[in-house]
Amino acid sequence: MRMLKKSMIACVSSALLLTTACGSGGAGPAENSGAPQAAAKPFEGKKITVFVQNHPWTDTIKAALPEFEESTGMKVDIQGFSDTQLQQKLAVQLTSKSESPDVFMFRPYMDKIQYSKNGWVTPLDEYVKKDPGYDFGDFVKSAVDENIVDNKLLGIPIFADQFVMYYRKDILEKHGIAIPKTLDELKEAAKKVHDPANEMYGFVSRGERNSLVVGVSSYLFAEGGDFIKGNLMTGATAAVNTPEAISGFQIYADLLKNYAPQGVLNMAWPQAAGIFAQGKAAFYTETAAVYQNVTDPKKSLISDKVGFAMFPAGKNGVKPFNVAAWSLGINSNTQNKDASWAFIEWATNKENVLEIQRNGVPGTRNSVWDMKEGTETYPQDLAEAIKETMKVGIGHNVPQVISVGEARDAVGTIVVKAVLGEDIKAAADKANADLQAIIDKDKAK
């Protein structure tokens, strides 16, 4: 762990400014003695509680925590949970308006609207402006945008995920196929290499009804569609039966129906990744975050044969998603808002984001992707695909509603029915009505 002292000093200095300027539960103002105030330990005696998911991000932050505690004087109790446990814990604590946890990880693509409507999170707009050295403008725009509801910044993205194309380099070389740049080229390439009699399938991706919505979203965007027009806070209309949306659903359904293995409708990402890792598929579209499942020789039979590229373009251009998988937020009921921000500011500074990325967690700062140190642990073509995706990526990959799980089930049905040979327009019309009912229900919450 490489902690740079200057960043720690900047963090503490910023924390001192916050205690005087933000005034929400921080320590009293430090004396203006003219001496460097970084040594003042502005949060001496403070303790904050942080709820997080058990994750490599958490491991890296825990390893660096003693230096932060020593510099600030505060104690940080980091409590790790499984994904399901974290959601359950947060639901109980936030619903009851508890002051704890002070800081928590949340999934903006799933939780932000509910958290905003219920007033569970503290807007961070003023905090990110306090210290120019924090360089908030360095964060990837689409990841930041995903944390904004009603023009308020609800969280700081801590790691991101991008939708990319995985492919078999040896298979493309064998058949003389160039890396597909468009969805039409992907379909043609999948058709050319598809050889199910020899357990070589042209394509694999998510097919399970709920899970596939993440997978199909980039196809939807590439064709000019989206799940919803507008937004839930100011007015939203279901849009999954537009010609553009149906085109995206149709392309994905055709790939699954014509070139994927039997049983694909039961596959979430782990099962689809398993098929690709076994060497049974030529193309696989999926999030970049799972790449080690197919490049690790302990997990993959084709670890040295995998290539990566940007998700192909559709009629609307190259529009893969780039989402903030998790963010850090501050409990609106905490009495330690300034101390909480000091922790978030430190955890998401450039040095920590770089170290976290070196440990395999894709960072949300542009600068780390421009550094050799930030990309040397990634396959070169994957690092390039991620970097380019962050420039054009769409900041969501599921319907932006409160009842996300219910909405995903409704939308996913379109693809499932199309794969089974049912009329896709009728399926889309039914799903659109169901999604609109969910939107209307959520508006009333």
C-alpha positions as CSV (number, residue, x, y, z in Angstrom):
1,M,0.0,0.0,0.0
2,R,1.5,3.3,-1.1
3,M,0.0,6.2,0.8
4,L,1.2,9.6,-0.2
5,K,1.6,12.0,2.7
6,K,0.6,15.1,0.7
7,S,-2.8,13.6,-0.1
8,M,-3.3,12.8,3.6
9,I,-2.4,16.4,4.5
10,A,-4.7,17.8,1.9
11,C,-7.5,15.6,3.2
12,V,-7.1,16.7,6.8
13,S,-6.8,20.4,5.7
14,S,-10.0,20.0,3.7
15,A,-11.6,18.4,6.8
16,L,-10.6,21.5,8.8
17,L,-12.3,23.7,6.3
18,L,-15.4,21.7,6.4
19,T,-15.7,21.9,10.2
20,T,-16.0,25.7,9.9
21,A,-17.8,26.0,6.6
22,C,-20.2,23.0,6.4
23,G,-21.0,22.9,10.2
24,S,-22.9,19.6,10.3
25,G,-21.6,17.6,13.2
26,G,-17.9,18.3,12.8
27,A,-15.4,19.4,15.4
28,G,-15.1,23.0,16.5
29,P,-13.1,25.4,14.4
30,A,-9.4,25.2,14.7
31,E,-7.4,28.1,15.9
32,N,-5.8,30.2,13.2
33,S,-2.2,30.1,14.5
34,G,-0.6,30.4,11.1
35,A,1.0,26.9,11.5
36,P,0.1,24.1,9.1
37,Q,-3.2,22.8,10.4
38,A,-2.9,19.3,9.0
39,A,-1.4,18.2,12.4
40,A,-4.4,19.4,14.3
41,K,-6.3,16.1,14.1
42,P,-9.6,17.9,13.5
43,F,-11.7,14.8,14.4
44,E,-9.9,13.7,17.6
45,G,-12.3,11.6,19.6
46,K,-14.8,11.2,16.8
47,K,-16.0,7.7,15.7
48,I,-17.9,6.9,12.5
49,T,-19.5,3.6,11.4
50,V,-19.3,2.6,7.7
51,F,-21.4,-0.2,6.2
52,V,-19.9,-1.8,3.1
53,Q,-20.1,-4.8,1.0
54,N,-17.4,-7.5,1.4
55,H,-15.3,-6.7,-1.6
56,P,-11.7,-6.1,-2.7
57,W,-12.4,-2.4,-2.5
58,T,-13.1,-2.8,1.2
59,D,-10.0,-4.9,1.7
60,T,-7.8,-2.1,0.2
61,I,-9.4,0.6,2.2
62,K,-9.1,-1.4,5.4
63,A,-5.4,-1.9,4.8
64,A,-4.8,1.9,4.5
65,L,-7.2,2.9,7.3
66,P,-4.7,3.1,10.3
67,E,-2.8,6.0,8.6
68,F,-6.0,7.9,8.0
69,E,-7.1,7.4,11.6
70,E,-3.7,8.6,12.9
71,S,-3.8,11.7,10.7
72,T,-7.4,12.8,11.5
73,G,-7.8,11.5,15.0
74,M,-11.1,9.8,14.2
75,K,-11.9,6.1,14.6
76,V,-13.6,4.3,11.7
77,D,-15.6,1.2,12.3
78,I,-15.9,-0.5,8.9
79,Q,-18.5,-3.3,9.0
80,G,-18.6,-5.6,6.0
81,F,-21.6,-7.6,4.8
82,S,-22.7,-9.7,1.8
83,D,-24.7,-7.9,-0.8
84,T,-28.0,-9.2,0.5
85,Q,-27.1,-8.6,4.2
86,L,-26.0,-5.0,3.3
87,Q,-29.4,-4.2,1.7
88,Q,-31.3,-5.7,4.6
89,K,-29.2,-3.8,7.2
90,L,-29.5,-0.5,5.3
91,A,-33.3,-0.9,4.9
92,V,-33.7,-1.4,8.7
93,Q,-31.3,1.5,9.7
94,L,-32.5,4.0,7.2
95,T,-36.2,3.3,7.5
96,S,-35.9,3.8,11.3
97,K,-34.0,7.1,10.8
98,S,-31.1,5.8,12.8
99,E,-28.0,7.9,13.0
100,S,-25.9,4.8,12.2
101,P,-24.3,4.0,9.9
102,D,-22.7,7.4,9.2
103,V,-21.4,6.3,5.7
104,F,-22.6,3.4,3.6
105,M,-22.1,1.8,0.2
106,F,-25.2,1.8,-2.0
107,R,-26.0,0.9,-5.6
108,P,-27.1,4.1,-7.4
109,Y,-28.5,2.2,-10.4
110,M,-30.8,0.4,-8.0
111,D,-31.3,2.6,-5.0
112,K,-30.8,6.2,-5.8
113,I,-34.5,7.2,-6.5
114,Q,-35.8,5.5,-3.4
115,Y,-33.1,7.0,-1.2
116,S,-33.7,10.4,-2.6
117,K,-37.5,10.3,-2.3
118,N,-37.2,9.1,1.3
119,G,-34.5,11.6,2.2
120,W,-32.0,9.0,3.4
121,V,-28.9,10.6,2.0
122,T,-27.1,13.9,2.4
123,P,-26.5,15.9,-0.8
124,L,-22.8,16.2,-1.4
125,D,-22.7,19.1,-3.9
126,E,-21.2,21.6,-1.5
127,Y,-18.7,19.1,0.0
128,V,-17.1,18.3,-3.4
129,K,-16.4,22.0,-4.0
130,K,-14.4,22.6,-0.8
131,D,-11.0,21.3,-1.7
132,P,-9.7,22.0,-5.2
133,G,-7.1,19.3,-4.6
134,Y,-9.8,16.7,-4.5
135,D,-10.4,17.4,-8.2
136,F,-14.0,16.2,-8.4
137,G,-13.9,16.9,-12.2
138,D,-11.6,14.0,-12.5
139,F,-14.4,11.5,-11.9
140,V,-16.0,9.9,-14.9
141,K,-19.0,11.9,-15.9
142,S,-21.5,9.1,-16.5
143,A,-20.6,7.5,-13.1
144,V,-21.2,10.9,-11.4
145,D,-24.4,11.5,-13.4
146,E,-25.8,8.2,-12.1
147,N,-25.5,9.5,-8.6
148,I,-27.6,12.6,-9.3
149,V,-31.3,12.8,-8.6
150,D,-33.3,16.1,-8.9
151,N,-30.1,18.0,-9.5
152,K,-28.5,16.8,-6.2
153,L,-25.4,14.7,-5.9
154,L,-26.2,11.8,-3.6
155,G,-23.0,9.7,-3.6
156,I,-19.4,9.4,-4.8
157,P,-18.9,6.5,-7.2
158,I,-16.2,4.2,-6.0
159,F,-16.0,1.6,-8.8
160,A,-17.5,1.4,-12.2
161,D,-18.5,-1.3,-14.6
162,Q,-18.5,-1.2,-18.4
163,F,-20.2,-3.4,-21.0
164,V,-17.7,-4.8,-23.5
165,M,-17.3,-7.6,-26.0
166,Y,-15.2,-10.7,-25.2
167,Y,-14.1,-12.8,-28.2
168,R,-11.9,-15.8,-29.0
169,K,-8.8,-14.5,-30.8
170,D,-8.0,-17.9,-32.2
171,I,-11.4,-18.5,-33.6
172,L,-11.5,-15.2,-35.4
173,E,-8.1,-15.8,-36.8
174,K,-9.1,-19.3,-37.9
175,H,-12.1,-18.0,-39.9
176,G,-10.4,-14.8,-41.1
177,I,-12.9,-12.6,-39.3
178,A,-12.1,-9.1,-38.3
179,I,-13.2,-7.9,-34.8
180,P,-16.9,-6.8,-35.2
181,K,-17.4,-3.1,-35.0
182,T,-21.2,-3.1,-35.5
183,L,-24.0,-5.3,-34.3
184,D,-24.6,-6.4,-37.9
185,E,-21.0,-7.6,-38.1
186,L,-21.4,-9.4,-34.7
187,K,-24.4,-11.3,-36.0
188,E,-22.6,-12.3,-39.2
189,A,-19.5,-13.4,-37.3
190,A,-21.5,-15.4,-34.8
191,K,-23.3,-17.1,-37.7
192,K,-20.0,-18.0,-39.5
193,V,-18.3,-19.6,-36.5
194,H,-21.5,-21.3,-35.0
195,D,-20.9,-25.1,-35.0
196,P,-23.1,-26.6,-32.3
197,A,-22.3,-30.2,-33.4
198,N,-18.7,-29.6,-32.2
199,E,-19.8,-27.6,-29.1
200,M,-18.8,-24.3,-30.6
201,Y,-21.5,-21.7,-30.3
202,G,-21.4,-18.4,-32.0
203,F,-22.5,-16.3,-29.0
204,V,-23.4,-16.5,-25.3
205,S,-24.7,-13.9,-22.9
206,R,-27.3,-13.5,-20.2
207,G,-30.6,-15.1,-20.9
208,E,-32.4,-15.4,-17.5
209,R,-35.3,-13.0,-17.5
210,N,-34.2,-10.7,-14.7
211,S,-30.5,-10.8,-15.3
212,L,-30.6,-10.3,-19.1
213,V,-31.9,-6.7,-18.7
214,V,-28.4,-5.6,-17.8
215,G,-27.1,-7.4,-20.9
216,V,-29.7,-6.2,-23.3
217,S,-29.5,-2.5,-22.2
218,S,-26.4,-1.7,-24.4
219,Y,-28.2,-3.2,-27.4
220,L,-31.2,-1.1,-26.6
221,F,-29.1,2.1,-26.4
222,A,-27.1,1.2,-29.6
223,E,-30.4,1.1,-31.5
224,G,-31.6,4.4,-30.1
225,G,-33.9,3.0,-27.5
226,D,-34.2,3.2,-23.7
227,F,-36.4,1.8,-21.0
228,I,-38.1,5.0,-20.0
229,K,-38.5,8.5,-21.4
230,G,-38.1,11.3,-18.8
231,N,-37.5,10.4,-15.2
232,L,-39.5,9.3,-12.2
233,M,-39.0,12.6,-10.3
234,T,-40.4,14.9,-13.0
235,G,-42.4,12.6,-15.2
236,A,-41.6,9.3,-16.8
237,T,-43.2,7.2,-19.6
238,A,-42.4,3.6,-20.4
239,A,-40.6,3.3,-23.7
240,V,-39.8,-0.4,-24.3
241,N,-42.2,-0.8,-27.2
242,T,-40.8,2.0,-29.5
243,P,-39.4,0.8,-32.8
244,E,-35.8,1.6,-31.6
245,A,-36.3,-0.4,-28.4
246,I,-37.8,-3.3,-30.2
247,S,-34.9,-3.4,-32.6
248,G,-32.4,-3.7,-29.7
249,F,-34.4,-6.4,-28.1
250,Q,-34.7,-8.3,-31.4
251,I,-31.0,-8.2,-32.1
252,Y,-30.2,-9.6,-28.7
253,A,-33.0,-12.2,-28.8
254,D,-31.8,-13.4,-32.3
255,L,-28.3,-13.9,-31.0
256,L,-29.5,-15.9,-28.1
257,K,-32.0,-17.9,-30.1
258,N,-29.8,-18.7,-33.1
259,Y,-26.3,-18.9,-31.8
260,A,-26.3,-19.6,-28.0
261,P,-26.3,-23.0,-26.3
262,Q,-29.4,-24.8,-25.2
263,G,-30.5,-23.6,-21.7
264,V,-29.4,-20.0,-22.3
265,L,-32.7,-18.7,-20.9
266,N,-31.6,-20.1,-17.5
267,M,-28.2,-18.3,-17.6
268,A,-27.2,-15.3,-15.5
269,W,-23.7,-14.0,-16.0
270,P,-21.9,-16.7,-14.0
271,Q,-23.3,-19.5,-16.2
272,A,-22.7,-17.5,-19.4
273,A,-19.1,-16.8,-18.3
274,G,-18.7,-20.5,-17.6
275,I,-19.6,-21.4,-21.1
276,F,-17.2,-18.9,-22.6
277,A,-14.4,-20.0,-20.2
278,Q,-14.9,-23.6,-21.2
279,G,-14.1,-22.6,-24.8
280,K,-17.6,-23.2,-26.1
281,A,-18.5,-19.8,-27.4
282,A,-16.8,-17.4,-29.8
283,F,-18.4,-14.1,-28.6
284,Y,-19.6,-13.1,-25.2
285,T,-21.0,-9.6,-24.3
286,E,-20.7,-8.8,-20.6
287,T,-19.4,-6.4,-18.0
288,A,-15.7,-5.9,-17.9
289,A,-15.7,-6.6,-14.1
290,V,-15.9,-10.3,-14.6
291,Y,-13.0,-10.6,-17.0
292,Q,-10.8,-12.6,-14.6
293,N,-13.3,-15.5,-14.8
294,V,-12.2,-16.1,-18.3
295,T,-8.5,-14.9,-18.2
296,D,-7.4,-16.8,-15.0
297,P,-5.9,-20.1,-16.0
298,K,-7.3,-21.6,-12.8
299,K,-10.8,-20.8,-14.0
300,S,-10.6,-20.8,-17.8
301,L,-9.5,-23.3,-20.5
302,I,-9.0,-20.4,-22.9
303,S,-7.3,-17.9,-20.7
304,D,-4.6,-17.0,-23.3
305,K,-7.0,-16.8,-26.2
306,V,-9.4,-14.1,-25.0
307,G,-9.6,-10.7,-26.7
308,F,-11.6,-7.7,-25.7
309,A,-13.1,-4.8,-27.7
310,M,-15.6,-2.1,-27.3
311,F,-19.3,-3.1,-27.6
312,P,-20.3,-2.8,-31.2
313,A,-22.2,0.1,-32.7
314,G,-25.9,0.0,-33.7
315,K,-28.0,2.5,-35.6
316,N,-27.5,5.0,-32.8
317,G,-23.7,4.5,-32.7
318,V,-21.5,3.1,-29.9
319,K,-23.6,3.3,-26.7
320,P,-22.5,0.7,-24.2
321,F,-23.3,1.3,-20.5
322,N,-20.8,2.7,-18.1
323,V,-22.3,2.5,-14.6
324,A,-21.2,3.2,-11.0
325,A,-21.7,-0.2,-9.5
326,W,-21.3,1.1,-6.0
327,S,-21.1,4.6,-4.4
328,L,-20.5,6.0,-1.0
329,G,-23.2,8.1,0.6
330,I,-23.7,9.9,4.0
331,N,-26.7,9.1,6.2
332,S,-28.9,12.2,6.4
333,N,-29.5,11.5,10.1
334,T,-25.9,11.2,11.1
335,Q,-24.5,13.7,13.6
336,N,-21.0,13.3,12.0
337,K,-21.4,14.6,8.5
338,D,-18.1,16.4,8.3
339,A,-16.2,13.5,9.6
340,S,-18.1,11.3,7.3
341,W,-17.2,13.4,4.3
342,A,-13.5,13.5,5.4
343,F,-13.5,9.7,5.2
344,I,-15.2,9.6,1.8
345,E,-12.8,12.3,0.5
346,W,-9.9,10.3,1.6
347,A,-11.2,6.9,0.4
348,T,-11.8,8.3,-3.1
349,N,-8.7,10.5,-3.5
350,K,-6.5,9.8,-6.6
351,E,-3.9,7.8,-4.7
352,N,-6.5,5.4,-3.1
353,V,-8.4,5.0,-6.4
354,L,-5.2,4.1,-8.1
355,E,-4.2,1.6,-5.4
356,I,-7.7,0.1,-5.5
357,Q,-7.5,-0.2,-9.3
358,R,-4.2,-1.9,-9.1
359,N,-5.9,-4.5,-6.9
360,G,-8.4,-5.3,-9.7
361,V,-11.3,-2.9,-9.0
362,P,-12.0,-0.6,-12.0
363,G,-11.7,3.0,-10.8
364,T,-14.1,5.9,-11.4
365,R,-11.4,8.6,-12.0
366,N,-10.3,9.3,-15.5
367,S,-6.7,10.0,-14.4
368,V,-6.0,6.4,-13.2
369,W,-6.8,5.1,-16.7
370,D,-4.2,7.4,-18.2
371,M,-1.5,6.1,-16.0
372,K,0.6,3.0,-16.7
373,E,0.3,2.0,-13.1
374,G,-3.4,2.1,-13.4
375,T,-3.7,-0.3,-16.3
376,E,-0.7,-2.6,-16.1
377,T,-2.6,-5.3,-14.3
378,Y,-5.3,-5.4,-17.0
379,P,-5.1,-7.0,-20.5
380,Q,-4.1,-4.1,-22.7
381,D,-7.1,-4.4,-25.1
382,L,-9.5,-4.5,-22.1
383,A,-7.9,-1.4,-20.5
384,E,-8.3,0.4,-23.8
385,A,-12.0,-0.8,-24.2
386,I,-12.8,0.4,-20.7
387,K,-11.1,3.7,-21.2
388,E,-13.0,4.4,-24.5
389,T,-16.3,3.2,-23.0
390,M,-16.0,5.6,-20.2
391,K,-15.9,8.5,-22.7
392,V,-19.2,7.5,-24.4
393,G,-20.9,5.2,-21.9
394,I,-24.6,5.5,-20.8
395,G,-24.9,5.9,-17.0
396,H,-27.6,3.3,-16.4
397,N,-28.4,-0.3,-17.4
398,V,-31.8,-1.0,-15.8
399,P,-35.1,0.9,-15.7
400,Q,-34.7,4.0,-13.4
401,V,-37.5,3.3,-11.0
402,I,-37.8,2.4,-7.3
403,S,-39.2,-1.1,-8.0
404,V,-36.2,-2.1,-10.1
405,G,-36.5,-5.9,-9.6
406,E,-40.1,-5.9,-10.7
407,A,-39.3,-3.6,-13.7
408,R,-36.5,-5.9,-14.8
409,D,-38.8,-8.9,-14.7
410,A,-41.3,-7.1,-16.9
411,V,-38.7,-5.9,-19.4
412,G,-36.8,-9.2,-19.5
413,T,-40.0,-11.0,-20.6
414,I,-39.7,-9.3,-24.0
415,V,-36.5,-11.1,-24.9
416,V,-37.6,-14.4,-23.3
417,K,-40.7,-14.5,-25.4
418,A,-38.9,-13.5,-28.6
419,V,-36.3,-16.4,-28.0
420,L,-39.3,-18.8,-27.6
421,G,-40.7,-17.7,-30.9
422,E,-43.5,-15.4,-29.7
423,D,-44.4,-12.1,-31.4
424,I,-41.9,-9.5,-30.1
425,K,-44.2,-6.5,-30.7
426,A,-47.0,-8.0,-28.7
427,A,-44.5,-8.9,-25.9
428,A,-43.1,-5.4,-25.9
429,D,-46.6,-3.8,-25.8
430,K,-47.5,-6.0,-22.8
431,A,-44.2,-5.2,-21.1
432,N,-44.6,-1.5,-21.7
433,A,-48.0,-1.5,-20.1
434,D,-46.6,-3.4,-17.1
435,L,-43.6,-1.0,-16.8
436,Q,-45.9,2.0,-17.0
437,A,-48.0,0.5,-14.1
438,I,-44.8,0.2,-12.1
439,I,-43.8,3.8,-12.9
440,D,-47.2,5.0,-11.8
441,K,-47.1,3.0,-8.6
442,D,-43.6,4.3,-7.8
443,K,-44.6,7.9,-8.4
444,A,-47.2,7.5,-5.7
445,K,-44.7,6.2,-3.1
